[in-house]
Amino acid sequence: MTALYDELRPVSAEQHYRVSHFLNYEYRLLDDERFDDWLALMHEEIHYWMPGIENRRRENRLEHGFYAADHMAYFDDSLRDLGRRVARFQQPSAWAENPATRNVHQLTNVEVYYGETDGEYIVHSTFQSVRSRGLDEEYVIYGRRQDLIVQDGDSFKIKKRLILIPNATLTCKNINTFL
């Protein structure tokens, strides 16, 4: 095991279930196009970030990783930005969403650890997003997420989300969904 893993403290099975349930509920809201309810799950300081992946030689990747904060991102959003995206989906003039895209999100490999402060949780997971439009258009996006989730009463809010896809080039026309 790496030193990084040794520093992480896994939560109890009960807390793991609660966080996993919350994230599955989040995906159900997206699949049901309940965007306002989904937006309510975001913390006021949300940073929703999906950087572009760069092809780098192995020796450079070990030092710099696959992405950089100052390079291209598919998403680099605050709560205000996410609110604008939700509002756009709900407009009759959103021609790219008429007929609407049908989405199915799947979440797996959920790992939940205690964060730095009480009520904070670090969550690693993998996902699959299947989008279908019209009669025969279908796009699949796979990836990993790293979330910082904070306790909010009896539930949670998503404070940070890092979305990483393995592709250096997007394999679909657009990303008209949330991941």
ABEGO torsion letter per residue (X at the ends): XBAAAAABBBBBAAAAAAAAAAAAAAAAAAAAGBAAAAAAABBAABBBBBBBBBBBBAAAAAAAEABBAABBBABBBBAAAAAAAAAAAABAABAAAOBBBBBBBBBBGBBBBBBABBGBBBBBBBBBBBBBBEAABBBBBBBBBBBBBBBBEABBBBABBBBBBABABBABABBABBX
